[in-house]
Amino acid sequence: MHINRHPNKYWTGSNPTAKVKASTKIPRSTVTLDPHPTDKALPDAGFMPSADHLTSDLFGRTGTGPLSGLLVADFGRVLAGPYCTMLLADMGATVVKIESPSGDETRDWRPPVRNGESTYYLSINRNKGSIALDLKDPADRSVAQEIARRADVMVENFKPDGLNPFGLDYDSVAATNPAVIYASITGFGTAGGASLPGYDLLVQALSGLMSVTGSPETPAYRSGVAVFDVMTGLHTAIGILAALQERQRSGTGQRIEVNLMSSALSGMVNQTAGYLLSGTVPTRLGNEHPSIYPYEPMATGDGEIVIAVGNDPQFRRLCQAIGTPALAEDDRFAAAPQRSLNRHLLRPLLLEALRCRSSAEWFEMLTAAQIPCAPINDVRQGLEFAEHIGLDPVVTAGHGASALPGIRNPITFSQTPVSYDMAPPDHDGHREPILAWLGRNPSQAGNATHRKSSITL
């Protein structure tokens, strides 16, 4: 992929010209450990268990991330679970992705595609190894149970109690692996909402997010990204890391439960708190903010620019920069509460001043005056801008012909960097090394890819 480094190209949409640098790999020595342990003993308190039965080259990874040596059994699919486990994998965890015979649904979510593969699937599954298992088949089920028995962490997003018939529920897994951190993701919890399907769009509607997205004149809109799936994936990762820290003290694991609805209500922060604490039901305001002003896109001489004034000093600098210093002294606008109340009076005055210059000119002038502002980029321009300011947003996952570009993990570690050793796996693409690691002959496990799954996920 190419990114344009020219400082103004993210305005014009011109063809990008500069290549994005590939991720830097930091090698480490290969440690050979016992690939076929007879048991996984509960460690003493004060010691964090690790997947010490893993060979470091199970999937050929060479990174030195903070979670290196940790084994994650990934029974998740679609977005929240796979996004969580990809973040863990970036940080060094060995992630075994257990798929149904028909594969993760997102493999079929297209367009867009790259070489015929769904970019949705490719965006959230790097650094993992895949094995397809039919949990209704005794041989495949035994393989899944053994992976769970060896895992430090298990992540699943089946319907509540959906794994019980297969001996993969928390109680069953913990009976043979008491140190396991078992993370369950659902749409609406395990009580009254247990039967509801956990789709992000449903949660956006039921949580109230759609009621505050859009303008007063438009219908309710969904977010352009599955925000609550992503938030839930992040909350799950936080819970896993916290449970690992607790396990370091106690030596025992625990179950973590996360659901999209609770993540939504938490993630809507000021909107849910505004109702809870004041009784005010928020409504759609378009691009305006309910509590501060100006904080929205505003028309210029040739387009729009976002202006985000969060305090009174910023407003005074804005008024000076656009040639209307008197507005900062006007009692109707001088303080933030008055600006919010009188926005209908302030807005036309600001627009009149902004129409005399282009968006690019205002961006340069207002940024120089330390006034928060931004152009409204498309996604390509967003990547170009991130590259322009030195964030190196695009990395290369994998090596050789299978290597693919992807978005950089947003976390930077000074001592234990993340790595991008593996491209997203083919369906059942790591069956042989996984079975060999488990000490199983391929003939001892069913060929799940040749059977159609009848399991309800």
C-alpha positions as a LaTeX table, in Angstrom:
\begin{tabular}{lrrr}
\hline
Residue & $x$ (\AA) & $y$ (\AA) & $z$ (\AA) \\
\hline
Met1 & 0.00 & 0.00 & 0.00 \\
His2 & 1.14 & 3.53 & $-0.72$ \\
Ile3 & 0.64 & 6.54 & 1.50 \\
Asn4 & 1.01 & 10.15 & 0.43 \\
Arg5 & 3.45 & 12.11 & 2.55 \\
His6 & 2.69 & 15.51 & 1.02 \\
Pro7 & 1.37 & 17.77 & 3.81 \\
Asn8 & $-1.69$ & 18.90 & 1.89 \\
Lys9 & $-2.60$ & 15.82 & $-0.12$ \\
Tyr10 & $-5.10$ & 14.55 & 2.41 \\
Trp11 & $-7.20$ & 17.53 & 1.37 \\
Thr12 & $-7.18$ & 17.04 & $-2.36$ \\
Gly13 & $-7.46$ & 13.31 & $-2.85$ \\
Ser14 & $-4.42$ & 13.26 & $-5.14$ \\
Asn15 & $-2.74$ & 9.96 & $-5.89$ \\
Pro16 & $-0.48$ & 8.81 & $-3.04$ \\
Thr17 & 3.19 & 8.50 & $-3.83$ \\
Ala18 & 5.17 & 7.15 & $-0.90$ \\
Lys19 & 5.43 & 3.59 & 0.38 \\
Val20 & 4.49 & 2.69 & 3.92 \\
Lys21 & 7.27 & 1.01 & 5.84 \\
Ala22 & 6.81 & $-2.62$ & 6.80 \\
Ser23 & 6.88 & $-3.57$ & 10.45 \\
Thr24 & 10.24 & $-4.22$ & 12.01 \\
Lys25 & 10.80 & $-7.75$ & 13.25 \\
Ile26 & 12.89 & $-8.25$ & 16.37 \\
Pro27 & 14.28 & $-11.80$ & 16.42 \\
Arg28 & 14.75 & $-13.90$ & 19.51 \\
Ser29 & 16.42 & $-17.22$ & 20.10 \\
Thr30 & 14.25 & $-20.30$ & 19.68 \\
Val31 & 13.52 & $-22.16$ & 22.91 \\
Thr32 & 12.68 & $-25.84$ & 22.57 \\
Leu33 & 10.15 & $-26.99$ & 25.15 \\
Asp34 & 8.24 & $-30.22$ & 25.67 \\
Pro35 & 5.55 & $-30.33$ & 22.99 \\
His36 & 3.61 & $-33.21$ & 24.55 \\
Pro37 & 3.12 & $-32.70$ & 28.28 \\
Thr38 & 1.24 & $-35.29$ & 30.25 \\
Asp39 & $-0.48$ & $-32.75$ & 32.46 \\
Lys40 & $-0.72$ & $-29.06$ & 33.22 \\
Ala41 & $-0.26$ & $-28.65$ & 36.96 \\
Leu42 & $-1.73$ & $-25.74$ & 38.88 \\
Pro43 & 1.21 & $-23.44$ & 39.64 \\
Asp44 & 2.06 & $-22.05$ & 43.01 \\
Ala45 & 0.57 & $-18.72$ & 44.02 \\
Gly46 & 2.68 & $-15.81$ & 42.92 \\
Phe47 & 3.65 & $-17.41$ & 39.62 \\
Met48 & 1.87 & $-16.63$ & 36.38 \\
Pro49 & 1.19 & $-19.86$ & 34.51 \\
Ser50 & 2.40 & $-19.89$ & 30.95 \\
Ala51 & 1.99 & $-22.28$ & 28.05 \\
Asp52 & 5.32 & $-23.88$ & 28.90 \\
His53 & 4.30 & $-26.92$ & 26.90 \\
Leu54 & 4.38 & $-24.87$ & 23.70 \\
Thr55 & 7.31 & $-24.96$ & 21.38 \\
Ser56 & 8.15 & $-21.42$ & 20.46 \\
Asp57 & 7.85 & $-22.23$ & 16.78 \\
Leu58 & 4.37 & $-23.83$ & 16.78 \\
Phe59 & 3.33 & $-21.22$ & 14.20 \\
Gly60 & 6.83 & $-19.97$ & 13.43 \\
Arg61 & 6.44 & $-16.68$ & 15.30 \\
Thr62 & 9.56 & $-14.80$ & 16.40 \\
Gly63 & 8.23 & $-11.81$ & 18.35 \\
Thr64 & 9.08 & $-10.85$ & 21.93 \\
Gly65 & 5.76 & $-9.28$ & 22.95 \\
Pro66 & 4.63 & $-9.04$ & 26.57 \\
Leu67 & 2.25 & $-12.00$ & 26.18 \\
Ser68 & 4.77 & $-14.34$ & 24.52 \\
Gly69 & 4.35 & $-17.89$ & 25.85 \\
Leu70 & 0.65 & $-17.40$ & 26.60 \\
Leu71 & $-1.72$ & $-19.83$ & 24.88 \\
Val72 & $-5.17$ & $-18.57$ & 23.85 \\
Ala73 & $-7.93$ & $-20.92$ & 22.66 \\
Asp74 & $-10.07$ & $-18.73$ & 20.41 \\
Phe75 & $-13.60$ & $-20.08$ & 20.03 \\
Gly76 & $-14.87$ & $-16.65$ & 18.97 \\
Arg77 & $-16.15$ & $-15.54$ & 15.59 \\
Val78 & $-17.37$ & $-12.44$ & 13.76 \\
Leu79 & $-15.90$ & $-9.32$ & 15.43 \\
Ala80 & $-15.79$ & $-8.83$ & 19.22 \\
Gly81 & $-14.01$ & $-12.09$ & 20.04 \\
Pro82 & $-11.60$ & $-12.16$ & 17.07 \\
Tyr83 & $-10.68$ & $-8.50$ & 17.57 \\
Cys84 & $-9.86$ & $-9.22$ & 21.23 \\
Thr85 & $-7.74$ & $-12.26$ & 20.40 \\
Met86 & $-5.94$ & $-10.47$ & 17.56 \\
Leu87 & $-4.84$ & $-7.78$ & 20.02 \\
Leu88 & $-3.57$ & $-10.51$ & 22.36 \\
Ala89 & $-1.82$ & $-12.22$ & 19.45 \\
Asp90 & $-0.16$ & $-8.97$ & 18.38 \\
Met91 & 1.24 & $-8.76$ & 21.91 \\
Gly92 & 2.81 & $-12.20$ & 21.52 \\
Ala93 & 0.17 & $-14.68$ & 22.63 \\
Thr94 & $-0.09$ & $-17.92$ & 20.66 \\
Val95 & $-3.70$ & $-17.96$ & 19.45 \\
Val96 & $-5.33$ & $-21.15$ & 18.16 \\
Lys97 & $-8.47$ & $-20.20$ & 16.24 \\
Ile98 & $-11.05$ & $-22.99$ & 16.42 \\
Glu99 & $-13.49$ & $-22.67$ & 13.52 \\
Ser100 & $-16.57$ & $-24.62$ & 12.51 \\
Pro101 & $-16.39$ & $-26.77$ & 9.38 \\
Ser102 & $-17.97$ & $-23.90$ & 7.43 \\
Gly103 & $-15.55$ & $-21.34$ & 8.91 \\
Asp104 & $-15.90$ & $-17.98$ & 10.60 \\
Glu105 & $-18.93$ & $-16.20$ & 9.13 \\
Thr106 & $-16.86$ & $-13.16$ & 8.25 \\
Arg107 & $-15.00$ & $-15.20$ & 5.64 \\
Asp108 & $-18.18$ & $-14.78$ & 3.56 \\
Trp109 & $-18.79$ & $-11.11$ & 4.38 \\
Arg110 & $-17.90$ & $-9.46$ & 1.10 \\
Pro111 & $-17.35$ & $-7.19$ & $-0.74$ \\
Pro112 & $-14.76$ & $-5.76$ & $-0.38$ \\
Val113 & $-12.24$ & $-8.50$ & $-1.08$ \\
Arg114 & $-8.52$ & $-8.98$ & $-1.58$ \\
Asn115 & $-7.65$ & $-11.86$ & $-3.89$ \\
Gly116 & $-11.15$ & $-13.21$ & $-3.32$ \\
Glu117 & $-10.92$ & $-13.14$ & 0.49 \\
Ser118 & $-13.14$ & $-11.02$ & 2.71 \\
Thr119 & $-11.27$ & $-7.96$ & 3.95 \\
Tyr120 & $-13.57$ & $-8.01$ & 6.99 \\
Tyr121 & $-12.16$ & $-11.37$ & 8.02 \\
Leu122 & $-8.61$ & $-10.35$ & 7.13 \\
Ser123 & $-8.82$ & $-7.22$ & 9.30 \\
Ile124 & $-9.21$ & $-9.05$ & 12.63 \\
Asn125 & $-7.47$ & $-12.43$ & 12.36 \\
Arg126 & $-3.73$ & $-11.96$ & 11.83 \\
Asn127 & $-1.18$ & $-13.75$ & 14.02 \\
Lys128 & $-3.44$ & $-16.79$ & 14.55 \\
Gly129 & $-3.39$ & $-20.44$ & 13.56 \\
Ser130 & $-6.64$ & $-22.05$ & 12.39 \\
Ile131 & $-8.09$ & $-25.51$ & 12.86 \\
Ala132 & $-11.60$ & $-26.52$ & 11.78 \\
Leu133 & $-13.44$ & $-28.79$ & 14.23 \\
Asp134 & $-16.96$ & $-30.20$ & 14.24 \\
Leu135 & $-17.87$ & $-30.23$ & 17.91 \\
Lys136 & $-20.58$ & $-32.84$ & 17.30 \\
Asp137 & $-17.92$ & $-35.28$ & 16.11 \\
Pro138 & $-16.35$ & $-37.15$ & 19.08 \\
Ala139 & $-12.81$ & $-37.06$ & 17.66 \\
Asp140 & $-12.98$ & $-33.34$ & 16.83 \\
Arg141 & $-14.61$ & $-32.57$ & 20.17 \\
Ser142 & $-11.77$ & $-34.35$ & 21.96 \\
Val143 & $-9.27$ & $-32.15$ & 20.10 \\
Ala144 & $-11.17$ & $-29.00$ & 21.11 \\
Gln145 & $-11.29$ & $-30.12$ & 24.73 \\
Glu146 & $-7.55$ & $-30.81$ & 24.77 \\
Ile147 & $-6.79$ & $-27.35$ & 23.35 \\
Ala148 & $-9.00$ & $-25.83$ & 26.08 \\
Arg149 & $-7.27$ & $-27.97$ & 28.73 \\
Arg150 & $-3.87$ & $-26.62$ & 27.73 \\
Ala151 & $-4.95$ & $-23.00$ & 27.30 \\
Asp152 & $-4.04$ & $-20.11$ & 29.56 \\
Val153 & $-7.00$ & $-18.17$ & 28.14 \\
Met154 & $-10.16$ & $-19.28$ & 26.38 \\
Val155 & $-12.41$ & $-16.82$ & 24.54 \\
Glu156 & $-15.86$ & $-17.79$ & 23.27 \\
Asn157 & $-18.98$ & $-16.03$ & 22.04 \\
Phe158 & $-21.45$ & $-18.86$ & 21.64 \\
Lys159 & $-25.00$ & $-18.32$ & 22.80 \\
Pro160 & $-25.31$ & $-18.72$ & 26.60 \\
Asp161 & $-24.88$ & $-22.39$ & 27.53 \\
Gly162 & $-24.16$ & $-23.17$ & 23.88 \\
Leu163 & $-20.92$ & $-24.99$ & 24.71 \\
Asn164 & $-22.39$ & $-27.08$ & 27.56 \\
Pro165 & $-23.23$ & $-30.12$ & 25.37 \\
Phe166 & $-19.62$ & $-30.31$ & 24.22 \\
Gly167 & $-17.89$ & $-30.18$ & 27.60 \\
Leu168 & $-16.47$ & $-26.76$ & 26.76 \\
Asp169 & $-18.42$ & $-24.65$ & 29.23 \\
Tyr170 & $-16.49$ & $-22.93$ & 32.02 \\
Asp171 & $-17.17$ & $-25.56$ & 34.70 \\
Ser172 & $-16.08$ & $-28.40$ & 32.44 \\
Val173 & $-12.92$ & $-26.66$ & 31.23 \\
Ala174 & $-11.96$ & $-25.44$ & 34.71 \\
Ala175 & $-12.36$ & $-28.95$ & 36.12 \\
Thr176 & $-9.26$ & $-30.04$ & 34.18 \\
Asn177 & $-7.65$ & $-26.60$ & 33.84 \\
Pro178 & $-8.31$ & $-24.61$ & 37.04 \\
Ala179 & $-5.85$ & $-21.89$ & 36.01 \\
Val180 & $-7.77$ & $-21.02$ & 32.84 \\
Ile181 & $-9.03$ & $-17.49$ & 32.23 \\
Tyr182 & $-12.35$ & $-18.16$ & 30.48 \\
Ala183 & $-13.88$ & $-15.15$ & 28.73 \\
Ser184 & $-17.49$ & $-15.36$ & 27.54 \\
Ile185 & $-18.93$ & $-12.71$ & 25.22 \\
Thr186 & $-22.70$ & $-12.43$ & 24.71 \\
Gly187 & $-25.02$ & $-9.86$ & 23.22 \\
Phe188 & $-27.25$ & $-9.19$ & 26.22 \\
Gly189 & $-25.94$ & $-11.23$ & 29.14 \\
Thr190 & $-27.10$ & $-14.56$ & 30.51 \\
Ala191 & $-30.31$ & $-13.53$ & 32.28 \\
Gly192 & $-33.39$ & $-12.01$ & 30.59 \\
Gly193 & $-31.54$ & $-11.21$ & 27.38 \\
Ala194 & $-29.89$ & $-14.59$ & 26.95 \\
Ser195 & $-32.07$ & $-15.57$ & 23.97 \\
Leu196 & $-31.52$ & $-12.33$ & 22.04 \\
Pro197 & $-29.11$ & $-12.48$ & 19.08 \\
Gly198 & $-25.98$ & $-10.44$ & 19.76 \\
Tyr199 & $-25.64$ & $-8.28$ & 16.66 \\
Asp200 & $-24.03$ & $-4.87$ & 16.99 \\
Leu201 & $-26.81$ & $-3.16$ & 15.05 \\
Leu202 & $-29.43$ & $-4.48$ & 17.47 \\
Val203 & $-27.40$ & $-3.16$ & 20.39 \\
Gln204 & $-27.02$ & 0.23 & 18.74 \\
Ala205 & $-30.81$ & 0.37 & 18.45 \\
Leu206 & $-31.67$ & $-0.99$ & 21.90 \\
Ser207 & $-29.02$ & 0.97 & 23.81 \\
Gly208 & $-30.18$ & 4.34 & 22.50 \\
Leu209 & $-27.10$ & 5.11 & 20.41 \\
Met210 & $-29.11$ & 5.37 & 17.21 \\
Ser211 & $-31.49$ & 7.84 & 18.87 \\
Val212 & $-28.60$ & 10.29 & 19.30 \\
Thr213 & $-26.96$ & 9.63 & 15.91 \\
Gly214 & $-28.08$ & 11.82 & 13.04 \\
Ser215 & $-29.71$ & 15.24 & 12.92 \\
Pro216 & $-33.14$ & 16.26 & 14.26 \\
Glu217 & $-34.45$ & 16.22 & 10.70 \\
Thr218 & $-33.21$ & 12.72 & 9.82 \\
Pro219 & $-34.13$ & 9.21 & 10.94 \\
Ala220 & $-31.92$ & 7.54 & 13.51 \\
Tyr221 & $-28.64$ & 6.31 & 12.04 \\
Arg222 & $-26.30$ & 3.50 & 12.98 \\
Ser223 & $-22.63$ & 4.22 & 13.44 \\
Gly224 & $-20.45$ & 3.68 & 10.39 \\
Val225 & $-18.45$ & 1.07 & 12.36 \\
Ala226 & $-19.67$ & $-1.75$ & 14.63 \\
Val227 & $-18.59$ & 0.33 & 17.62 \\
Phe228 & $-20.03$ & $-1.87$ & 20.35 \\
Asp229 & $-18.45$ & $-5.04$ & 18.96 \\
Val230 & $-15.11$ & $-3.23$ & 19.02 \\
Met231 & $-15.71$ & $-1.82$ & 22.53 \\
Thr232 & $-16.71$ & $-5.25$ & 23.80 \\
Gly233 & $-13.56$ & $-6.76$ & 22.31 \\
Leu234 & $-11.51$ & $-4.12$ & 24.11 \\
His235 & $-13.37$ & $-4.67$ & 27.39 \\
Thr236 & $-12.80$ & $-8.41$ & 27.06 \\
Ala237 & $-9.07$ & $-7.89$ & 26.53 \\
Ile238 & $-8.93$ & $-5.63$ & 29.59 \\
Gly239 & $-10.75$ & $-8.24$ & 31.66 \\
Ile240 & $-8.39$ & $-10.99$ & 30.50 \\
Leu241 & $-5.30$ & $-8.98$ & 31.36 \\
Ala242 & $-6.72$ & $-8.11$ & 34.79 \\
Ala243 & $-7.54$ & $-11.77$ & 35.46 \\
Leu244 & $-4.02$ & $-12.78$ & 34.42 \\
Gln245 & $-2.63$ & $-10.30$ & 36.91 \\
Glu246 & $-4.85$ & $-11.73$ & 39.64 \\
Arg247 & $-3.78$ & $-15.25$ & 38.65 \\
Gln248 & $-0.18$ & $-14.17$ & 39.13 \\
Arg249 & $-1.07$ & $-13.61$ & 42.81 \\
Ser250 & $-3.42$ & $-16.53$ & 43.46 \\
Gly251 & $-2.45$ & $-19.13$ & 40.87 \\
Thr252 & $-6.11$ & $-19.75$ & 39.97 \\
Gly253 & $-8.18$ & $-18.71$ & 36.98 \\
Gln254 & $-11.71$ & $-17.36$ & 36.72 \\
Arg255 & $-14.55$ & $-16.70$ & 34.34 \\
Ile256 & $-15.01$ & $-13.29$ & 32.72 \\
Glu257 & $-18.40$ & $-12.32$ & 31.30 \\
Val258 & $-18.77$ & $-9.39$ & 28.90 \\
Asn259 & $-21.80$ & $-8.39$ & 26.84 \\
Leu260 & $-22.40$ & $-5.87$ & 24.09 \\
Met261 & $-25.30$ & $-4.14$ & 25.85 \\
Ser262 & $-23.32$ & $-3.38$ & 29.01 \\
Ser263 & $-20.34$ & $-2.26$ & 26.92 \\
Ala264 & $-22.69$ & 0.03 & 25.00 \\
Leu265 & $-24.15$ & 1.68 & 28.08 \\
Ser266 & $-20.66$ & 2.16 & 29.52 \\
Gly267 & $-19.25$ & 3.38 & 26.23 \\
Met268 & $-21.96$ & 6.00 & 25.74 \\
Val269 & $-20.50$ & 7.71 & 28.84 \\
Asn270 & $-21.89$ & 11.27 & 29.01 \\
Gln271 & $-25.10$ & 10.36 & 27.17 \\
Thr272 & $-26.15$ & 7.61 & 29.57 \\
Ala273 & $-24.86$ & 9.56 & 32.58 \\
Gly274 & $-26.69$ & 12.68 & 31.42 \\
Tyr275 & $-30.00$ & 10.88 & 31.67 \\
Leu276 & $-29.13$ & 8.94 & 34.82 \\
Leu277 & $-27.96$ & 11.99 & 36.77 \\
Ser278 & $-30.28$ & 14.70 & 35.45 \\
Gly279 & $-33.27$ & 12.94 & 33.96 \\
Thr280 & $-32.57$ & 14.57 & 30.59 \\
Val281 & $-33.12$ & 12.21 & 27.67 \\
Pro282 & $-30.54$ & 13.08 & 24.98 \\
Thr283 & $-31.73$ & 13.58 & 21.43 \\
Arg284 & $-30.17$ & 13.83 & 17.99 \\
Leu285 & $-28.18$ & 17.01 & 17.50 \\
Gly286 & $-26.52$ & 16.18 & 14.21 \\
Asn287 & $-22.83$ & 16.91 & 14.54 \\
Glu288 & $-23.24$ & 19.26 & 17.48 \\
His289 & $-22.22$ & 18.45 & 21.05 \\
Pro290 & $-24.91$ & 18.73 & 23.74 \\
Ser291 & $-22.67$ & 20.50 & 26.27 \\
Ile292 & $-20.04$ & 22.57 & 24.45 \\
Tyr293 & $-20.01$ & 24.91 & 21.45 \\
Pro294 & $-18.65$ & 25.35 & 18.82 \\
Tyr295 & $-17.92$ & 21.65 & 18.45 \\
Glu296 & $-19.01$ & 20.57 & 14.97 \\
Pro297 & $-18.20$ & 20.83 & 11.25 \\
Met298 & $-18.61$ & 24.38 & 10.00 \\
Ala299 & $-18.87$ & 25.62 & 6.42 \\
Thr300 & $-15.93$ & 27.49 & 4.91 \\
Gly301 & $-15.32$ & 29.15 & 1.57 \\
Asp302 & $-14.94$ & 25.81 & $-0.22$ \\
Gly303 & $-16.13$ & 23.03 & 2.10 \\
Glu304 & $-16.17$ & 22.27 & 5.81 \\
Ile305 & $-13.79$ & 22.15 & 8.72 \\
Val306 & $-14.39$ & 20.64 & 12.15 \\
Ile307 & $-13.86$ & 23.11 & 15.00 \\
Ala308 & $-13.73$ & 21.67 & 18.52 \\
Val309 & $-13.60$ & 24.40 & 21.16 \\
Gly310 & $-13.48$ & 22.80 & 24.58 \\
Asn311 & $-12.84$ & 25.81 & 26.85 \\
Asp312 & $-13.01$ & 29.61 & 27.07 \\
Pro313 & $-9.34$ & 30.35 & 26.21 \\
Gln314 & $-9.70$ & 28.33 & 23.01 \\
Phe315 & $-12.81$ & 30.31 & 22.12 \\
Arg316 & $-11.00$ & 33.59 & 22.64 \\
Arg317 & $-8.18$ & 32.42 & 20.35 \\
Leu318 & $-10.73$ & 31.34 & 17.76 \\
Cys319 & $-12.42$ & 34.72 & 17.77 \\
Gln320 & $-9.06$ & 36.46 & 17.38 \\
Ala321 & $-7.97$ & 34.15 & 14.54 \\
Ile322 & $-11.13$ & 34.60 & 12.48 \\
Gly323 & $-11.22$ & 38.37 & 13.00 \\
Thr324 & $-14.15$ & 38.61 & 15.42 \\
Pro325 & $-12.50$ & 39.39 & 18.81 \\
Ala326 & $-15.63$ & 41.14 & 20.08 \\
Leu327 & $-17.51$ & 37.83 & 20.24 \\
Ala328 & $-15.22$ & 36.64 & 23.04 \\
Glu329 & $-16.27$ & 39.64 & 25.13 \\
Asp330 & $-19.99$ & 39.28 & 24.46 \\
Asp331 & $-21.77$ & 38.06 & 27.61 \\
Arg332 & $-23.89$ & 35.73 & 25.49 \\
Phe333 & $-20.81$ & 33.81 & 24.33 \\
Ala334 & $-17.90$ & 34.54 & 26.70 \\
Ala335 & $-18.40$ & 31.43 & 28.89 \\
Ala336 & $-19.06$ & 27.85 & 27.82 \\
Pro337 & $-22.55$ & 27.47 & 29.33 \\
Gln338 & $-23.72$ & 30.67 & 27.61 \\
Arg339 & $-22.27$ & 29.55 & 24.28 \\
Ser340 & $-24.20$ & 26.30 & 24.50 \\
Leu341 & $-27.44$ & 28.08 & 25.36 \\
Asn342 & $-26.99$ & 30.72 & 22.67 \\
Arg343 & $-25.51$ & 28.58 & 19.92 \\
His344 & $-28.36$ & 29.54 & 17.59 \\
Leu345 & $-27.13$ & 33.13 & 17.81 \\
Leu346 & $-23.39$ & 32.38 & 17.68 \\
Arg347 & $-23.39$ & 29.94 & 14.78 \\
Pro348 & $-24.33$ & 32.39 & 11.97 \\
Leu349 & $-21.72$ & 34.87 & 13.21 \\
Leu350 & $-18.98$ & 32.26 & 13.05 \\
Leu351 & $-20.09$ & 31.03 & 9.64 \\
Glu352 & $-20.01$ & 34.54 & 8.24 \\
Ala353 & $-16.39$ & 34.91 & 9.32 \\
Leu354 & $-15.31$ & 31.45 & 8.11 \\
Arg355 & $-16.67$ & 31.80 & 4.58 \\
Cys356 & $-13.86$ & 34.15 & 3.55 \\
Arg357 & $-11.18$ & 31.40 & 3.38 \\
Ser358 & $-10.82$ & 27.81 & 2.24 \\
Ser359 & $-10.82$ & 24.83 & 4.55 \\
Ala360 & $-7.11$ & 24.24 & 3.94 \\
Glu361 & $-6.28$ & 27.86 & 4.79 \\
Trp362 & $-8.32$ & 27.74 & 7.99 \\
Phe363 & $-6.76$ & 24.43 & 9.01 \\
Glu364 & $-3.30$ & 25.93 & 8.73 \\
Met365 & $-4.21$ & 29.20 & 10.47 \\
Leu366 & $-6.28$ & 27.72 & 13.28 \\
Thr367 & $-3.78$ & 24.95 & 13.98 \\
Ala368 & $-1.04$ & 27.57 & 14.23 \\
Ala369 & $-3.23$ & 29.43 & 16.74 \\
Gln370 & $-3.62$ & 26.20 & 18.81 \\
Ile371 & $-7.31$ & 25.90 & 18.08 \\
Pro372 & $-8.49$ & 22.27 & 17.72 \\
Cys373 & $-9.69$ & 21.76 & 14.16 \\
Ala374 & $-9.59$ & 19.18 & 11.40 \\
Pro375 & $-10.61$ & 18.53 & 7.82 \\
Ile376 & $-13.20$ & 15.83 & 7.16 \\
Asn377 & $-11.15$ & 13.11 & 5.47 \\
Asp378 & $-12.24$ & 9.91 & 3.83 \\
Val379 & $-10.61$ & 6.69 & 5.05 \\
Arg380 & $-7.82$ & 6.82 & 2.49 \\
Gln381 & $-7.02$ & 10.39 & 3.45 \\
Gly382 & $-7.11$ & 9.40 & 7.13 \\
Leu383 & $-4.38$ & 6.83 & 6.51 \\
Glu384 & $-2.40$ & 9.36 & 4.51 \\
Phe385 & $-2.63$ & 11.89 & 7.32 \\
Ala386 & $-1.54$ & 9.34 & 9.94 \\
Glu387 & 1.48 & 8.51 & 7.76 \\
His388 & 2.22 & 12.22 & 7.25 \\
Ile389 & 2.43 & 12.86 & 11.02 \\
Gly390 & 4.71 & 9.86 & 11.58 \\
Leu391 & 2.33 & 7.25 & 13.01 \\
Asp392 & 3.24 & 4.62 & 10.38 \\
Pro393 & $-0.31$ & 3.24 & 10.42 \\
Val394 & 0.19 & 0.37 & 7.98 \\
Val395 & 2.22 & $-2.75$ & 8.79 \\
Thr396 & 2.92 & $-6.00$ & 6.98 \\
Ala397 & 1.56 & $-9.19$ & 8.56 \\
Gly398 & 3.31 & $-12.38$ & 7.52 \\
His399 & 6.13 & $-13.06$ & 5.10 \\
Gly400 & 6.62 & $-13.80$ & 1.45 \\
Ala401 & 3.71 & $-14.34$ & $-0.92$ \\
Ser402 & 1.17 & $-14.60$ & 1.92 \\
Ala403 & 2.09 & $-11.26$ & 3.51 \\
Leu404 & $-0.71$ & $-8.72$ & 3.77 \\
Pro405 & $-0.91$ & $-5.07$ & 4.81 \\
Gly406 & $-2.86$ & $-4.30$ & 7.97 \\
Ile407 & $-3.45$ & $-1.56$ & 10.49 \\
Arg408 & $-0.83$ & $-1.18$ & 13.19 \\
Asn409 & $-1.71$ & $-2.25$ & 16.73 \\
Pro410 & $-2.29$ & 1.08 & 18.52 \\
Ile411 & $-0.19$ & 0.15 & 21.56 \\
Thr412 & 3.56 & 0.80 & 21.57 \\
Phe413 & 5.81 & $-0.95$ & 24.11 \\
Ser414 & 9.29 & 0.36 & 24.79 \\
Gln415 & 10.73 & $-3.02$ & 25.83 \\
Thr416 & 8.47 & $-5.74$ & 24.43 \\
Pro417 & 7.14 & $-4.61$ & 21.04 \\
Val418 & 4.19 & $-6.14$ & 19.28 \\
Ser419 & 4.85 & $-8.23$ & 16.17 \\
Tyr420 & 3.09 & $-9.16$ & 12.96 \\
Asp421 & 4.54 & $-12.55$ & 12.11 \\
Met422 & 1.51 & $-14.20$ & 10.55 \\
Ala423 & $-1.01$ & $-13.24$ & 7.90 \\
Pro424 & $-4.63$ & $-14.18$ & 8.69 \\
Pro425 & $-4.89$ & $-17.97$ & 8.42 \\
Asp426 & $-6.62$ & $-20.02$ & 5.76 \\
His427 & $-9.55$ & $-22.05$ & 7.01 \\
Asp428 & $-8.07$ & $-25.10$ & 8.80 \\
Gly429 & $-4.69$ & $-23.88$ & 7.60 \\
His430 & $-2.74$ & $-25.06$ & 10.65 \\
Arg431 & $-4.40$ & $-28.40$ & 11.26 \\
Glu432 & $-1.27$ & $-30.52$ & 10.95 \\
Pro433 & 1.01 & $-28.53$ & 13.31 \\
Ile434 & $-1.77$ & $-28.18$ & 15.87 \\
Leu435 & $-2.53$ & $-31.90$ & 15.86 \\
Ala436 & 1.18 & $-32.70$ & 16.02 \\
Trp437 & 1.56 & $-30.39$ & 19.02 \\
Leu438 & $-1.33$ & $-32.22$ & 20.70 \\
Gly439 & 0.29 & $-35.57$ & 19.93 \\
Arg440 & $-2.59$ & $-36.59$ & 17.66 \\
Asn441 & $-2.35$ & $-38.27$ & 14.29 \\
Pro442 & $-4.49$ & $-36.61$ & 11.62 \\
Ser443 & $-6.33$ & $-39.92$ & 11.25 \\
Gln444 & $-7.38$ & $-39.68$ & 14.90 \\
Ala445 & $-9.31$ & $-36.47$ & 14.25 \\
Gly446 & $-12.16$ & $-36.06$ & 11.82 \\
Asn447 & $-11.81$ & $-34.04$ & 8.63 \\
Ala448 & $-14.13$ & $-31.24$ & 9.70 \\
Thr449 & $-13.71$ & $-29.18$ & 6.56 \\
His450 & $-15.55$ & $-31.85$ & 4.58 \\
Arg451 & $-18.62$ & $-31.71$ & 6.82 \\
Lys452 & $-21.24$ & $-29.02$ & 7.13 \\
Ser453 & $-21.63$ & $-27.61$ & 10.62 \\
Ser454 & $-25.01$ & $-27.95$ & 12.30 \\
Ile455 & $-23.95$ & $-26.19$ & 15.50 \\
Thr456 & $-25.86$ & $-23.06$ & 16.42 \\
Leu457 & $-23.36$ & $-20.38$ & 17.37 \\
\hline
\end{tabular}
